[in-house]
């Protein structure tokens, strides 16, 4: 080793009191790495634990009841109360959903870097309350909406300022979602000491109870509140979730003296930006034979990722060109010029999941169709059950949830126990198998939707009726297939994200998942507008657009989405699937140092029951 390299190594390891005769950082055993401090060590016995979590679960339950009451029925509200055309409604809903998901990533960055989870949750809740209050006012004050339409499709269009008020409320709701979505589960997890067996058990119970209360709130929102909105009064139907959200904030503040509030430690997204900038600045350097900056793990870290051979360009960010780049404590003087190998490997982990991430976007586009065009189909179908009752269109989303829940029950409670008895071992479907099945189900969903839409439209035209005599029951299969697509593909993709990321990047996995939802929303809106413009030429009626689906060819549009799903299937099988974890727990050339926070045993999907390592369930998009 040269004098210069020896000097650099001494300076790098100075802060850890490691001399040059000790093993390198990557050779340290697991028990030699300092353990992260326990959250409870710095807090009194009166904070954290179930004493705090009961307030967090109560807050989350009422918040979800409020938000899902609006999301589930927004398409119907815009169509019936604002007299908007179908294609405009689809654009509004998809762009709003996309903005909310992108806001989640911004909220995660602000929380991790500046505000912390408590304040981000509080400010997000306030923004959501103001947003849903604005939507309630649009329902209660008739001057904020156009006149009710009795002769469709000849309806008064909303004025610009009326749409401005509406979009202002939706914008506040997106800001609120950005503060709430990335922080609610993580803040609850902060209340437990996961360094103890008792704390890990409590954390697992917390996620189970969180998911249970979330499901109950969702069922109430999709049945009771949606029914009030559709059949009783929009004003009352929006006032109920407004009061629920105000109540959720009150519950959250009642527990403010019991919470463990961790300080923001900085966002990993900013570290990734530093790696990109530093690598670009050193783009002309050769990485081979160089000394890399790779300090020992600090408190709060329990593992090191091994340097990998893929995306080698970014390794240049960790090259120590001159000893003066490090200060007396062995830290970089300019974090935008010198990064650690661990920061580089974190970026590589993110880049390694992108091919599968692209696969997920197409699957989410299919699910979006049922939340928009699927609901429009229900509105123009026969919804009567008996002489006095009509199914609210928003209830159809329950079918997707029931299908998803039913499959999970069959898989976990029937298939796996039966396979264990017959094969004498637990046999679980691999991530690759489940994603393939999900993509095929998404294609089938669109094909079924196209066939049913043609039948609905033909009957409506035959009887010259805005409402087709076809029963809504024939629309149930496409909603069920959408739920099964989610159960197979969406959950599996989130599982892959979580398993691929090291423990410190588990929140990044959720952020990336939300980003894929956002891209799917924007892409779906782009496809709708392209189809509308392309089919509006030469004086022919467009496939999409207007107030009446009977004058459109929605079935043709569904075939286009099915074709996109077929392309996605080939893309996944011949390219993206190669990035999935192999039986040895690697993707490509990514490896994790055994004994440093990740299991040294070969990865076996049959053994993976807790996919996050903390008892957390994967986010399920509703």
C-alpha positions in Angstrom: 0.0 0.0 0.0 1.4 3.4 -0.9 1.9 6.2 1.6 -0.9 8.2 0.2 -3.4 5.2 0.4 -2.2 4.5 3.9 -2.8 8.1 4.9 -6.3 8.1 3.4 -7.2 4.8 5.1 -6.0 6.1 8.5 -8.0 9.3 8.1 -11.1 7.4 7.0 -11.1 5.1 10.0 -10.1 7.6 12.6 -13.6 8.4 13.7 -14.1 4.7 14.5 -10.8 4.3 16.3 -9.8 1.5 13.9 -6.0 1.2 13.1 -4.5 0.0 9.9 -3.7 -3.4 11.3 -7.4 -4.2 12.0 -9.6 -6.0 9.6 -11.2 -3.9 6.9 -14.8 -2.7 7.5 -16.2 -5.3 5.1 -14.5 -8.1 7.1 -16.0 -7.1 10.5 -18.2 -9.7 12.1 -21.8 -8.9 12.9 -21.2 -8.8 16.7 -18.4 -6.2 16.2 -20.7 -3.6 14.6 -22.2 -1.3 17.2 -26.0 -1.8 17.7 -28.3 1.1 17.1 -29.6 2.8 20.3 -33.0 1.7 21.5 -35.8 4.2 21.1 -37.0 3.5 24.6 -33.5 4.2 26.0 -34.1 7.9 25.5 -37.7 8.0 26.6 -39.6 7.5 29.8 -41.8 4.5 30.5 -44.8 6.7 30.0 -44.3 7.2 26.3 -44.5 4.8 23.4 -46.0 1.4 23.2 -49.7 0.6 23.2 -50.4 3.7 25.3 -49.5 5.8 22.2 -50.6 3.4 19.4 -54.2 3.4 20.4 -54.4 7.1 19.5 -52.5 6.5 16.3 -54.9 3.7 15.2 -57.9 5.8 16.2 -56.6 8.7 14.1 -55.8 6.5 11.1 -59.2 4.7 11.2 -61.3 7.9 11.1 -58.9 9.5 8.5 -59.2 6.6 6.2 -63.0 6.6 6.6 -63.0 10.2 5.6 -60.6 10.0 2.6 -62.0 6.8 1.1 -65.6 8.2 1.3 -64.5 10.9 -1.1 -62.2 8.8 -3.3 -64.7 6.0 -3.9 -67.5 8.3 -5.1 -65.6 11.3 -6.7 -66.3 10.1 -10.2 -70.0 10.0 -9.6 -70.0 13.4 -7.9 -68.2 15.1 -10.8 -70.4 13.5 -13.4 -73.7 14.2 -11.7 -73.2 17.4 -9.8 -70.7 19.2 -12.1 -72.1 18.0 -15.4 -68.6 17.1 -16.6 -68.1 14.8 -19.6 -66.7 11.3 -19.1 -63.3 12.0 -20.5 -62.9 15.1 -18.4 -63.9 13.3 -15.2 -61.4 10.5 -16.0 -58.6 13.1 -16.5 -59.5 14.9 -13.2 -59.6 11.7 -11.1 -56.4 10.2 -12.6 -54.4 13.4 -12.4 -55.6 14.0 -8.9 -54.7 10.5 -7.8 -51.3 10.9 -9.5 -50.6 14.2 -7.8 -51.5 12.7 -4.4 -49.1 9.9 -4.9 -46.3 12.2 -6.0 -47.0 14.4 -2.9 -46.4 11.3 -0.8 -42.8 11.2 -2.0 -42.4 14.9 -1.3 -44.0 14.4 2.1 -41.6 11.6 2.9 -38.6 13.8 2.0 -39.9 16.7 4.2 -40.6 14.4 7.1 -37.2 12.7 7.0 -35.2 15.9 6.4 -37.0 18.7 8.2 -40.2 18.2 10.2 -40.3 14.7 11.5 -43.2 12.4 11.4 -45.4 13.9 14.1 -45.5 17.4 12.6 -45.8 16.1 9.0 -48.8 14.0 10.0 -50.4 16.9 11.9 -49.9 19.5 9.0 -51.1 16.9 6.5 -54.2 16.2 8.5 -55.0 19.9 8.7 -54.5 20.3 4.9 -56.9 17.3 4.3 -59.5 18.8 6.6 -59.4 22.1 4.7 -59.7 20.2 1.4 -62.6 18.0 2.4 -64.3 21.0 4.0 -64.0 22.8 0.6 -65.6 19.8 -1.2 -68.4 19.8 1.3 -69.0 23.5 0.7 -69.3 22.8 -3.1 -72.0 20.3 -2.3 -73.8 22.5 0.2 -73.7 25.9 -1.6 -75.4 25.5 -5.0 -73.7 28.7 -6.3 -70.4 26.8 -6.3 -71.8 24.3 -8.8 -73.6 24.5 -12.2 -77.4 24.0 -12.2 -78.6 20.4 -11.8 -79.0 18.7 -15.2 -82.4 17.0 -16.0 -81.9 16.5 -19.7 -78.6 14.8 -20.4 -76.5 15.2 -22.3 -77.6 18.9 -22.7 -76.3 20.3 -19.4 -74.9 23.6 -18.1 -71.2 23.5 -17.9 -69.4 24.7 -14.7 -67.8 28.2 -14.8 -64.1 28.6 -14.5 -64.2 29.9 -10.9 -66.4 27.0 -9.9 -63.9 24.6 -11.1 -61.2 26.6 -9.4 -62.9 26.1 -6.0 -63.3 22.4 -6.7 -59.6 22.0 -7.8 -58.5 24.0 -4.8 -60.2 21.5 -2.5 -58.7 18.6 -4.4 -55.3 20.2 -4.2 -55.5 20.6 -0.5 -56.4 16.9 -0.2 -53.4 16.0 -2.3 -51.1 18.0 0.0 -52.7 16.3 3.0 -52.2 12.9 1.5 -48.5 13.8 1.0 -48.1 14.3 4.7 -50.3 11.4 5.9 -49.5 8.4 3.6 -45.8 8.1 4.1 -45.9 8.8 7.9 -48.9 7.1 9.5 -47.6 3.5 9.6 -43.9 4.6 10.2 -45.0 6.8 13.1 -46.8 3.9 14.8 -43.8 1.7 14.3 -41.6 4.3 16.1 -43.5 3.7 19.3 -42.0 0.2 19.7 -38.5 -0.9 20.6 -37.8 -3.4 17.8 -34.4 -4.4 19.4 -36.3 -6.6 21.9 -38.4 -9.6 21.2 -41.3 -8.1 23.0 -41.1 -4.9 20.9 -41.1 -6.9 17.7 -44.1 -8.9 18.8 -45.9 -5.7 19.7 -45.0 -4.2 16.3 -46.5 -7.2 14.5 -49.7 -6.9 16.5 -49.8 -3.2 15.7 -49.7 -3.9 11.9 -52.4 -6.5 12.2 -54.7 -4.1 14.2 -53.9 -1.3 11.8 -54.9 -3.3 8.8 -58.0 -4.6 10.6 -59.2 -1.1 11.5 -58.3 0.2 8.0 -60.5 -2.5 6.4 -63.4 -1.8 8.7 -63.2 1.9 7.9 -63.0 1.1 4.2 -66.1 -1.1 4.4 -68.1 1.6 6.3 -66.9 4.2 3.7 -67.9 2.1 0.7 -71.3 1.1 2.0 -72.9 3.5 4.5 -71.3 6.9 3.5 -71.4 6.2 -0.2 -75.0 5.3 0.1 -75.8 8.5 1.9 -74.0 10.5 -0.8 -75.7 8.8 -3.7 -79.2 8.3 -2.4 -79.8 10.9 0.4 -77.7 14.0 0.1 -74.2 14.9 -1.2 -73.9 17.6 1.5 -74.6 15.2 4.3 -72.5 12.6 2.6 -69.5 14.9 2.6 -70.2 16.4 6.0 -69.9 13.0 7.7 -66.3 12.4 6.5 -65.5 16.0 7.3 -66.5 15.5 10.9 -64.7 12.1 11.0 -61.5 13.8 9.9 -61.8 16.6 12.5 -62.4 13.8 15.1 -59.3 12.0 13.9 -57.1 15.1 14.4 -58.6 15.5 17.9 -57.7 11.9 18.8 -54.2 12.4 17.4 -53.6 15.5 19.5 -55.0 13.8 22.7 -52.0 11.4 22.6 -49.4 14.1 21.9 -47.7 13.7 25.3 -47.4 9.9 24.9 -45.6 9.7 21.6 -42.0 8.9 20.9 -41.1 11.5 18.3 -37.8 10.8 16.5 -35.8 13.6 15.1 -35.4 13.8 11.3 -32.2 12.2 10.2 -32.1 13.3 6.6 -33.6 11.7 3.5 -31.9 9.0 1.5 -33.2 10.6 -1.7 -30.8 13.5 -1.1 -28.0 11.0 -0.6 -28.8 9.5 -4.0 -28.7 13.0 -5.6 -25.3 13.5 -4.1 -24.0 10.2 -5.6 -25.2 11.2 -9.0 -23.6 14.7 -8.8 -20.4 13.4 -7.4 -20.1 10.6 -10.0 -20.7 13.1 -12.8 -18.0 15.4 -11.4 -15.5 12.5 -11.4 -16.7 11.1 -14.7 -13.2 11.3 -16.3 -11.6 9.2 -13.5 -10.9 5.5 -13.8 -12.3 3.5 -10.8 -9.9 0.5 -11.0 -7.0 0.7 -8.5 -8.5 3.6 -6.6 -9.2 4.0 -2.9 -12.8 4.2 -2.0 -14.4 6.0 0.9 -16.2 3.3 3.0 -16.4 4.1 6.7 -17.5 1.7 9.4 -21.3 1.8 10.1 -22.4 4.5 12.6 -25.0 4.1 15.3 -28.4 3.3 13.8 -26.8 1.1 11.1 -26.2 -2.7 11.5 -25.1 -3.8 8.1 -22.9 -3.0 5.2 -23.6 -3.7 1.5 -20.8 -5.2 -0.5 -19.6 -3.3 -3.5 -21.1 -4.7 -6.6 -20.1 -4.7 -10.3 -23.2 -3.3 -11.9 -23.7 0.4 -12.6 -20.0 0.9 -12.0 -20.1 4.4 -13.2 -21.5 5.5 -9.8 -18.6 4.0 -8.0 -16.6 7.1 -9.0 -18.6 9.1 -6.5 -16.7 7.2 -3.7 -13.2 7.6 -5.1 -10.9 9.5 -2.7 -8.8 11.7 -5.1 -6.9 13.5 -2.4 -6.6 13.1 1.4 -7.8 16.7 1.8 -11.3 15.6 0.8 -11.6 14.3 4.3 -11.6 16.4 7.5 -9.9 15.6 10.8 -12.8 13.3 11.8 -12.6 11.3 8.6 -15.7 12.8 7.1 -16.1 14.3 3.6 -15.6 18.1 3.5 -18.0 18.3 0.6 -20.8 15.6 0.5 -21.5 16.6 -3.1 -18.0 15.6 -4.2 -17.3 12.5 -2.1 -19.9 9.9 -1.1 -19.5 6.6 0.7 -19.7 3.2 -1.0 -22.8 2.6 1.0 -24.6 5.6 -0.5 -23.5 4.3 -3.9 -24.9 0.8 -3.2 -28.2 2.3 -2.0 -28.6 4.0 -5.4 -27.7 0.8 -7.1 -30.5 -1.0 -5.1 -33.0 1.5 -6.3 -31.9 1.2 -10.0 -32.0 -2.6 -9.7 -35.8 -2.6 -9.1 -36.7 -0.2 -11.9 -37.3 -2.9 -14.6 -39.9 -4.6 -12.3 -41.2 -1.2 -11.4 -42.1 -0.5 -15.0 -44.0 -3.8 -15.1 -46.2 -2.6 -12.2 -47.1 0.6 -13.9 -49.0 -1.1 -16.6 -50.9 -3.3 -14.1 -52.0 -0.3 -12.2 -53.3 1.3 -15.3 -55.8 -1.6 -15.6 -57.0 -1.0 -12.0 -57.5 2.7 -12.7 -60.0 1.8 -15.5 -62.5 0.3 -13.0 -62.3 3.4 -10.8 -63.2 5.7 -13.7 -64.7 4.1 -16.8 -65.9 1.1 -14.9 -68.0 3.4 -12.6 -69.3 5.2 -15.7 -70.5 1.9 -17.1 -72.4 1.2 -13.9 -74.1 4.6 -14.0 -75.5 3.8 -17.5 -76.6 0.3 -16.5 -79.7 -1.0 -14.8 -78.9 -0.8 -11.1 -82.2 -1.8 -9.6 -82.6 -4.5 -7.0 -86.3 -4.8 -6.4 -88.7 -1.9 -7.0 -87.3 0.6 -4.5 -83.5 0.1 -4.3 -80.7 1.0 -6.6 -77.0 0.0 -6.1 -74.8 3.1 -5.7 -72.1 3.0 -8.3 -69.4 3.5 -5.7 -70.3 0.2 -4.1 -68.8 -1.6 -7.1 -65.3 -1.0 -5.7 -66.3 -3.4 -2.9 -66.3 -6.2 -5.4 -62.5 -5.7 -6.0 -61.9 -5.7 -2.3 -63.9 -8.9 -1.7 -62.1 -10.7 -4.6 -58.7 -9.6 -3.2 -59.6 -10.7 0.4 -61.2 -13.9 -0.8 -58.1 -14.9 -2.7 -55.8 -14.1 0.3 -58.0 -16.3 2.5 -58.0 -19.2 0.1 -54.3 -18.9 -0.5 -53.3 -18.6 3.2 -55.9 -20.7 4.9 -56.7 -23.4 2.3 -54.0 -23.7 -0.4 -50.9 -23.5 1.8 -52.2 -25.9 4.6 -53.4 -28.4 1.9 -50.0 -28.2 0.1 -48.3 -28.7 3.5 -50.2 -31.9 4.1 -49.9 -33.4 0.6 -46.2 -32.4 -0.1 -45.0 -32.5 3.6 -43.6 -28.9 3.2 -44.9 -25.4 2.7 -45.2 -24.5 -1.0 -45.8 -20.8 -1.8 -46.1 -19.3 -5.2 -43.0 -17.4 -6.1 -43.0 -13.6 -6.8 -42.3 -14.3 -10.5 -45.3 -16.7 -10.8 -47.6 -14.3 -9.0 -46.6 -11.3 -11.2 -47.1 -13.4 -14.3 -50.6 -14.5 -13.1 -51.4 -10.9 -12.2 -50.5 -9.6 -15.7 -52.6 -12.3 -17.4 -55.5 -11.4 -15.1 -55.2 -7.7 -16.1 -55.4 -8.7 -19.8 -58.4 -10.9 -19.1 -60.0 -8.1 -17.1 -59.8 -5.7 -20.1 -61.1 -8.3 -22.5 -64.1 -9.1 -20.3 -64.8 -5.4 -19.8 -64.7 -4.8 -23.6 -67.2 -7.7 -24.3 -69.6 -6.5 -21.5 -69.4 -2.9 -22.7 -70.3 -3.9 -26.2 -73.4 -5.7 -24.9 -74.4 -2.8 -22.6 -74.0 -0.3 -25.5 -75.9 -2.4 -28.0 -78.9 -2.9 -25.7 -78.9 0.9 -24.9 -78.9 1.8 -28.6 -81.6 -0.9 -29.5 -84.0 0.6 -26.9 -82.8 4.2 -27.5 -82.2 4.7 -23.8 -79.5 6.5 -21.9 -79.6 3.8 -19.2 -79.0 0.4 -20.7 -81.4 -2.3 -19.8 -78.4 -4.6 -19.1 -78.1 -5.4 -15.4 -75.0 -4.2 -13.4 -74.5 -7.8 -12.4 -72.7 -8.4 -15.7 -70.1 -5.8 -14.7 -69.1 -7.7 -11.5 -66.6 -10.0 -13.2 -64.4 -7.2 -14.5 -64.3 -5.6 -11.0 -63.5 -9.0 -9.5 -60.7 -9.5 -12.0 -59.3 -6.1 -11.2 -59.1 -7.1 -7.5 -57.4 -10.4 -8.3 -54.9 -8.5 -10.5 -54.1 -6.4 -7.4 -53.8 -9.4 -5.2 -51.3 -11.2 -7.4 -49.3 -8.5 -9.2 -49.5 -5.3 -7.1 -48.9 -7.0 -3.7 -46.1 -9.2 -5.2 -44.3 -6.1 -6.7 -44.5 -4.4 -3.4 -43.1 -7.5 -1.8 -40.2 -7.5 -4.2 -39.4 -3.9 -3.5 -39.3 -4.5 0.2 -37.2 -7.6 -0.1 -34.7 -6.1 -2.5 -34.1 -3.0 -0.4 -31.8 -3.1 2.7 -33.5 -2.4 6.0 -32.6 1.3 6.0 -34.4 1.8 2.7 -37.7 0.1 3.5 -39.5 3.5 3.5 -38.0 4.1 0.0 -39.7 0.9 -1.2 -43.1 2.4 -0.2 -42.2 5.7 -1.8 -41.2 4.0 -5.1 -44.5 2.0 -4.9 -46.5 5.3 -4.6 -44.5 6.8 -7.5 -45.5 3.8 -9.7 -49.1 4.5 -8.9 -48.6 8.1 -9.8 -47.0 7.3 -13.1 -49.8 4.9 -13.9 -52.4 7.7 -13.2 -50.6 10.1 -15.5 -50.0 7.5 -18.2 -53.6 6.4 -18.1 -54.7 10.0 -18.6 -52.3 10.5 -21.4 -53.6 7.4 -23.2 -57.2 8.5 -22.8 -56.4 11.9 -24.4 -54.3 10.4 -27.2 -57.2 7.9 -28.1 -59.7 10.8 -27.9 -57.7 13.0 -30.2 -56.8 10.3 -32.7 -60.4 9.1 -33.1 -61.9 12.6 -33.3 -60.7 13.3 -36.8 -62.5 13.0 -40.1 -65.9 14.0 -38.6 -66.4 10.6 -36.9 -67.6 10.2 -33.3 -64.6 9.7 -31.0 -64.2 6.5 -29.1 -64.1 8.5 -25.8 -65.6 11.8 -24.7 -68.9 13.5 -24.1 -71.6 12.8 -21.5 -73.0 9.6 -23.0 -71.0 6.3 -23.2 -73.6 5.0 -25.7 -72.1 7.4 -28.3 -68.6 6.2 -27.6 -66.7 3.0 -28.3 -65.3 2.3 -24.9 -64.9 -1.4 -25.9 -62.3 -0.5 -28.5 -60.4 1.5 -25.8 -60.4 -1.5 -23.5 -58.9 -3.6 -26.3 -56.1 -1.1 -26.5 -55.4 -1.4 -22.8 -55.5 -5.3 -23.1 -52.9 -5.0 -25.9 -50.7 -2.9 -23.7 -51.0 -5.6 -21.0 -49.9 -8.2 -23.6 -46.8 -6.2 -24.4 -46.2 -5.9 -20.6 -46.4 -9.7 -20.3 -43.7 -10.2 -23.0 -41.6 -7.4 -21.5 -41.7 -9.0 -18.0 -41.0 -12.5 -19.2 -38.1 -11.7 -21.5 -36.5 -8.8 -19.6 -37.8 -7.6 -16.2 -38.1 -11.1 -14.6 -34.4 -11.5 -14.8 -34.1 -8.8 -12.1 -36.1 -10.7 -9.6 -34.4 -12.4 -6.7 -32.8 -15.7 -7.5 -32.8 -18.6 -5.1 -29.6 -17.2 -3.6 -31.1 -13.9 -2.7 -29.5 -11.8 -5.3 -30.7 -9.8 -8.3 -28.0 -9.5 -10.9 -24.8 -9.0 -9.1 -26.2 -7.4 -5.9 -25.0 -9.1 -2.7 -25.5 -8.4 0.9 -22.7 -9.1 3.4 -23.6 -12.2 5.4 -24.1 -11.5 9.1 -24.6 -7.7 8.6 -28.3 -7.2 9.0 -29.4 -9.4 6.1 -29.9 -13.2 6.3 -26.8 -15.2 5.3 -29.1 -18.1 4.3 -30.2 -18.5 0.7 -33.4 -16.6 0.0 -36.4 -19.0 0.0 -39.7 -17.5 -0.9 -41.4 -20.4 0.8 -40.1 -19.2 4.1 -41.1 -15.6 3.7 -44.2 -14.9 5.8 -43.2 -11.5 7.1 -42.0 -9.8 3.9 -40.8 -6.5 5.6 -38.9 -8.0 8.4 -41.0 -6.0 10.9 -44.4 -7.6 10.6 -45.6 -4.9 8.2 -48.1 -5.9 5.6 -47.4 -4.6 2.1 -49.4 -1.5 1.1 -52.5 -2.6 -0.8 -53.8 -0.1 -3.3 -57.5 0.5 -3.0 
